[in-house]
């Protein structure tokens, strides 16, 4: 099942149809299309329609993950009281929902990210997601800073957004390797890592860091 529909009206645009066609193409053939020409020929999509929306097949891959992000934001912003939640609560909700969206597309995500030859290729595929997610994270820290009276207690947006981006990459890798029932270990990793991140920024105790470290060490040994 693919989740490339507009979450508000349940309709598909040409762009979203290309997302779905591309995903089906790579999964059914177990390889990526060699050219835009072949992709359009095999999926009955006009080349003109393709190039009206995308510059290349790599551009499609990049924007599919942006679509996952957009679907997640569309869902969580509809949650009652979302705008008044604390930044930590909103980040938690984002992660839980984002991985639910990915689960609906897990075969595709695994194919693309595990099939990438190296970390640089994976980061290229996630370039658009990185930009969108860092903007979201910056908004969270801006809201948090707005409640702080002293500039010395405010968090640097750039540092925080980059930190949680690395956190998202870690959680993505953890989820890919997670074999627990209903991915419950990933849920635990999300909760612990988000709590740790915010407590580090708030200069609280290292208890959460130690707790997260123990959890990761234990899971790493199980997966080895």
DRENLO-909829 format. One line per field, with one value per residue (C-alpha): residue number from 1; x, y negated, z negated. Coordinates in Angstrom, 2 decimals. Layout:
<recs>
seq = c(NUM | ...)
u = c(X | ...)
v = c(Y | ...)
w = c(Z | ...)
</recs>
This chain:
<recs>
seq = c(1 | 2 | 3 | 4 | 5 | 6 | 7 | 8 | 9 | 10 | 11 | 12 | 13 | 14 | 15 | 16 | 17 | 18 | 19 | 20 | 21 | 22 | 23 | 24 | 25 | 26 | 27 | 28 | 29 | 30 | 31 | 32 | 33 | 34 | 35 | 36 | 37 | 38 | 39 | 40 | 41 | 42 | 43 | 44 | 45 | 46 | 47 | 48 | 49 | 50 | 51 | 52 | 53 | 54 | 55 | 56 | 57 | 58 | 59 | 60 | 61 | 62 | 63 | 64 | 65 | 66 | 67 | 68 | 69 | 70 | 71 | 72 | 73 | 74 | 75 | 76 | 77 | 78 | 79 | 80 | 81 | 82 | 83 | 84 | 85 | 86 | 87 | 88 | 89 | 90 | 91 | 92 | 93 | 94 | 95 | 96 | 97 | 98 | 99 | 100 | 101 | 102 | 103 | 104 | 105 | 106 | 107 | 108 | 109 | 110 | 111 | 112 | 113 | 114 | 115 | 116 | 117 | 118 | 119 | 120 | 121 | 122 | 123 | 124 | 125 | 126 | 127 | 128 | 129 | 130 | 131 | 132 | 133 | 134 | 135 | 136 | 137 | 138 | 139 | 140 | 141 | 142 | 143 | 144 | 145 | 146 | 147 | 148 | 149 | 150 | 151 | 152 | 153 | 154 | 155 | 156 | 157 | 158 | 159 | 160 | 161 | 162 | 163 | 164 | 165 | 166 | 167 | 168 | 169 | 170 | 171 | 172 | 173 | 174 | 175 | 176 | 177 | 178 | 179 | 180 | 181 | 182 | 183 | 184 | 185 | 186 | 187 | 188 | 189 | 190 | 191 | 192 | 193 | 194 | 195 | 196 | 197 | 198 | 199 | 200 | 201 | 202 | 203 | 204 | 205 | 206 | 207 | 208 | 209 | 210 | 211 | 212 | 213 | 214 | 215 | 216 | 217 | 218 | 219 | 220 | 221 | 222 | 223 | 224)
u = c(0.00 | 1.32 | 0.50 | 0.97 | -2.51 | -3.37 | -4.48 | -7.07 | -9.14 | -8.01 | -7.38 | -4.20 | -2.38 | -0.20 | 2.80 | 1.41 | 0.54 | 4.16 | 5.26 | 3.07 | 4.04 | 7.73 | 7.39 | 5.52 | 8.02 | 11.07 | 9.42 | 7.93 | 11.15 | 13.48 | 15.55 | 15.28 | 14.30 | 17.31 | 15.83 | 12.85 | 11.95 | 11.71 | 9.89 | 7.25 | 6.92 | 6.39 | 3.91 | 1.95 | 2.89 | 3.56 | 7.14 | 5.79 | 3.77 | 6.83 | 9.10 | 6.43 | 6.90 | 10.34 | 13.79 | 14.97 | 14.29 | 16.59 | 14.32 | 11.35 | 13.16 | 14.02 | 10.49 | 8.85 | 10.41 | 9.26 | 5.75 | 6.09 | 7.01 | 4.12 | 1.64 | 2.97 | 2.59 | -0.90 | -1.91 | -0.34 | -1.53 | -5.09 | -4.60 | -6.63 | -4.43 | -1.34 | -0.40 | -0.43 | 1.65 | 5.20 | 7.95 | 9.01 | 5.45 | 5.15 | 8.45 | 7.35 | 4.06 | 5.92 | 8.22 | 5.44 | 3.31 | 6.21 | 7.12 | 3.47 | 3.53 | 6.79 | 5.32 | 2.67 | 5.56 | 8.13 | 9.01 | 9.82 | 11.79 | 13.85 | 14.52 | 15.68 | 17.71 | 19.22 | 19.93 | 21.88 | 25.55 | 26.85 | 25.88 | 26.34 | 23.74 | 21.30 | 21.80 | 21.19 | 17.90 | 16.94 | 18.08 | 14.57 | 13.43 | 16.41 | 15.49 | 11.81 | 12.50 | 15.10 | 12.59 | 10.06 | 12.65 | 13.65 | 10.01 | 9.84 | 12.89 | 11.64 | 8.44 | 10.44 | 12.74 | 9.77 | 8.87 | 12.38 | 13.15 | 16.93 | 18.89 | 21.33 | 18.68 | 17.59 | 18.63 | 20.51 | 18.17 | 20.88 | 22.49 | 19.17 | 17.80 | 20.99 | 21.02 | 17.49 | 18.17 | 20.98 | 18.56 | 16.03 | 18.69 | 19.57 | 15.90 | 15.41 | 18.32 | 17.00 | 13.52 | 14.96 | 16.78 | 13.98 | 12.45 | 10.35 | 6.57 | 4.80 | 8.20 | 7.80 | 11.57 | 11.54 | 8.81 | 11.03 | 14.03 | 11.95 | 10.76 | 14.20 | 16.09 | 13.62 | 13.65 | 17.44 | 17.75 | 15.54 | 17.07 | 20.55 | 19.44 | 17.86 | 21.09 | 19.40 | 20.89 | 22.62 | 20.16 | 18.41 | 21.70 | 22.73 | 19.28 | 19.42 | 22.96 | 21.98 | 18.99 | 21.03 | 23.85 | 21.37 | 19.59 | 22.84 | 24.00 | 20.64 | 20.84 | 24.47)
v = c(0.00 | -3.42 | -6.63 | -9.33 | -10.85 | -14.30 | -13.67 | -16.46 | -15.51 | -11.94 | -12.81 | -12.32 | -14.89 | -14.02 | -14.39 | -11.87 | -9.44 | -9.59 | -8.86 | -5.76 | -4.61 | -4.99 | -3.05 | -0.20 | -0.13 | 0.30 | 2.88 | 5.01 | 5.01 | 4.96 | 2.24 | -1.44 | -2.61 | -3.34 | -6.46 | -8.79 | -7.53 | -3.90 | -4.81 | -6.79 | -4.08 | -1.34 | -3.34 | -5.07 | -8.49 | -11.23 | -12.51 | -16.04 | -15.43 | -14.01 | -16.93 | -19.42 | -18.19 | -16.59 | -17.21 | -13.60 | -10.23 | -11.17 | -14.16 | -11.77 | -9.68 | -12.80 | -14.18 | -10.90 | -11.27 | -14.89 | -13.55 | -11.25 | -14.33 | -16.37 | -13.57 | -13.39 | -17.14 | -17.03 | -14.35 | -15.76 | -19.33 | -18.01 | -16.61 | -18.52 | -20.88 | -20.24 | -23.93 | -24.31 | -21.21 | -21.55 | -21.25 | -17.88 | -16.53 | -17.75 | -16.15 | -12.87 | -13.00 | -13.74 | -10.73 | -8.31 | -9.47 | -9.63 | -6.01 | -4.99 | -6.64 | -4.88 | -1.56 | -1.84 | -2.14 | 0.02 | 2.20 | -0.87 | -2.56 | 0.58 | 1.02 | -2.55 | -3.06 | 0.40 | 0.50 | -2.74 | -1.96 | -4.35 | -6.94 | -9.78 | -8.27 | -7.83 | -11.43 | -12.61 | -10.71 | -12.33 | -15.86 | -17.30 | -15.55 | -17.04 | -20.58 | -20.21 | -18.44 | -20.99 | -23.78 | -21.92 | -21.43 | -25.10 | -26.06 | -23.85 | -25.46 | -28.95 | -28.22 | -26.88 | -29.90 | -32.27 | -31.14 | -31.72 | -35.08 | -34.93 | -34.71 | -32.43 | -29.73 | -29.87 | -27.07 | -27.73 | -26.84 | -25.68 | -23.36 | -21.90 | -21.34 | -19.63 | -17.53 | -16.23 | -15.58 | -13.25 | -11.80 | -11.13 | -9.36 | -7.21 | -6.33 | -5.54 | -3.10 | -1.61 | -1.14 | 0.50 | 3.08 | 3.48 | 6.97 | 6.52 | 6.99 | 3.90 | 2.16 | 1.58 | 1.24 | -1.69 | -3.35 | -2.94 | -4.37 | -7.38 | -8.11 | -7.77 | -9.72 | -12.63 | -12.88 | -12.76 | -15.46 | -17.93 | -17.24 | -17.80 | -21.12 | -22.03 | -21.13 | -18.54 | -15.37 | -12.70 | -10.01 | -10.00 | -9.75 | -6.74 | -5.18 | -5.64 | -4.28 | -1.13 | -0.58 | -0.99 | 1.22 | 3.94 | 3.75 | 3.65 | 6.86 | 8.52 | 7.52 | 8.57)
w = c(0.00 | 0.92 | -0.91 | 1.69 | 1.50 | 0.29 | -3.28 | -3.12 | -0.08 | 0.69 | 4.34 | 6.32 | 8.39 | 11.40 | 9.13 | 6.63 | 9.42 | 10.53 | 6.95 | 6.85 | 10.34 | 9.53 | 6.28 | 7.95 | 10.79 | 8.56 | 6.31 | 9.07 | 11.10 | 8.07 | 9.71 | 10.48 | 13.99 | 16.19 | 17.76 | 17.70 | 21.19 | 20.06 | 16.87 | 18.76 | 21.40 | 18.79 | 16.72 | 19.52 | 18.17 | 20.69 | 20.65 | 20.83 | 17.66 | 15.97 | 16.85 | 15.84 | 12.29 | 12.00 | 13.42 | 13.09 | 11.52 | 8.64 | 8.09 | 7.77 | 5.13 | 3.15 | 3.24 | 2.30 | -1.14 | -1.19 | -0.56 | -3.57 | -5.60 | -4.21 | -4.96 | -8.52 | -9.06 | -7.58 | -10.08 | -13.24 | -12.72 | -12.72 | -16.22 | -18.79 | -20.80 | -18.67 | -18.44 | -22.22 | -22.97 | -24.25 | -21.62 | -23.06 | -22.76 | -19.16 | -18.19 | -19.76 | -17.86 | -14.64 | -15.05 | -15.95 | -13.00 | -10.56 | -11.20 | -10.82 | -7.38 | -6.56 | -7.67 | -4.96 | -2.50 | -4.29 | -1.28 | 0.78 | -2.00 | -2.61 | 1.11 | 1.61 | -1.57 | -1.84 | 1.88 | 1.84 | 2.27 | -0.40 | -2.96 | -0.47 | 1.86 | -1.01 | -2.12 | 1.45 | 1.50 | -1.81 | -0.89 | -0.60 | -3.78 | -5.62 | -4.58 | -5.53 | -8.81 | -9.92 | -9.26 | -11.42 | -14.18 | -14.05 | -14.53 | -17.62 | -19.21 | -18.34 | -20.22 | -23.15 | -23.19 | -23.17 | -26.70 | -28.09 | -29.71 | -29.58 | -26.34 | -28.16 | -28.53 | -24.90 | -22.55 | -19.28 | -16.42 | -14.01 | -16.55 | -17.68 | -14.17 | -13.04 | -16.19 | -15.74 | -12.04 | -13.10 | -15.61 | -12.84 | -10.76 | -13.77 | -14.38 | -10.70 | -10.78 | -14.02 | -12.50 | -9.38 | -11.54 | -14.13 | -14.22 | -17.37 | -17.40 | -15.99 | -16.04 | -19.76 | -20.17 | -17.75 | -19.85 | -22.91 | -21.06 | -19.97 | -23.49 | -25.07 | -22.40 | -22.38 | -26.17 | -26.16 | -23.50 | -25.33 | -28.72 | -27.32 | -25.90 | -29.22 | -31.06 | -33.23 | -34.69 | -32.65 | -33.77 | -30.42 | -28.54 | -30.60 | -30.16 | -26.39 | -26.25 | -28.13 | -25.85 | -22.66 | -23.90 | -24.82 | -21.43 | -19.48 | -21.12 | -20.32 | -16.65 | -16.28)
</recs>
